[in-house]
């Protein structure tokens, strides 16, 4: 029984790492989009430098919050029972 538990834990940890990497990559892409927009709008360089980390961190925070809310809602009562 402990071997199965360890396998399940390792599988869950791998999924969490992939999920976190995906969220970081998504926030970096959104940050790059914000940089492109600030450059396209001919804003000063200091605005470009400030916009990237601000947009990236806010995107990462919002993505993690949405993911947490969705996972909390999906762990509600199970409507269908599994058959043996």
C-alpha positions, 0 to 999 in steps of 0.5 A: 500500500505505501508504494501506491501512495508514493506513486500517487504523490509523485504523480500529483507532484509532477502535475503540480510542477507542470501546472506551475510552469504553465502559469509562469509561462502564461504570465510571461507571455502576457507580460511580453504582450504588455511590453509590446503594447507599451512600445507600440504606444511610444511610452517612455522606457521606464514605463516599459520596464515597470509594466513587465514585472507588474503585469507578469505578477498580477497575471500570475496572481489572478491565474493562481486565484482562478485555479484555486477557486475552480479546484475548490468548486470541483471538490464538492459533493460527487454526483455520480458514484463509481461502480465496482 
